[in-house]
């Protein structure tokens, strides 16, 4: 299962309309329908009830929507955390020093570090 399948499903589930969902996702409707069918096939359960006039979530689809949103939100947090760590905004600083450094140089270094990395 790929994250894009979860994103596709979330949009379809929120819109309850394949054509509108396809527009939002900037893709054609038939490939979107196929991707959702592939997801359902992979899960082995129907997530949507489709008729010519409507799309509805099955009970399994409602439950899956809640969890899919959590997965996407957690993925976005992981990406943001990685960016923060890369940019030096997140992490840990370990310092080893001798007693005389505490009175002389360490306060100056820590002050400069705090100014650069609040």
MOQUIVEN-V855142 format. One record per helix or strand of 2 or more residues. SS is the DSSP state (@ for helix, = for strand). FROM is the first residue (numbers start at 1). TO is the last residue. If there is no record, write none. Layout:
SS;FROM;TO
SS;FROM;TO
This chain:
@;3;15
@;18;24
@;29;43
=;48;50
=;55;57
@;59;86
@;99;103
@;106;116
